[in-house]
Amino acid sequence: MRPVQEGMFARSLAGHDKGKLYVIVRVEEPYVYLADGKIRPLERPKKKKLMHVQIDYQQTEISSDLEIRKALKAKEVKNV
């Protein structure tokens, strides 16, 4: 299994946000910190256990909330 890194996409598998797509902004095993650029900006990432997310090893740039929103939108459109 490949290591989890910042900038990878992750989909929530558990909790009230089940099915939601995020970008990993920080990794502190066994947790990852997730942002979506809107409800969860870079300044306030969501802390979630690794076992509760499905990792997509494709990476994106995470320098701003705007770039995160654009990457998530492009990823969702591509998967539909």
Secondary structure as UniProt FT lines:
FT   TURN            6..7
FT   STRAND          8..12
FT   TURN            16..19
FT   STRAND          21..28
FT   TURN            29..30
FT   STRAND          31..35
FT   TURN            42..43
FT   STRAND          46..49
FT   HELIX           50..52
FT   STRAND          53..59
FT   HELIX           65..79
//
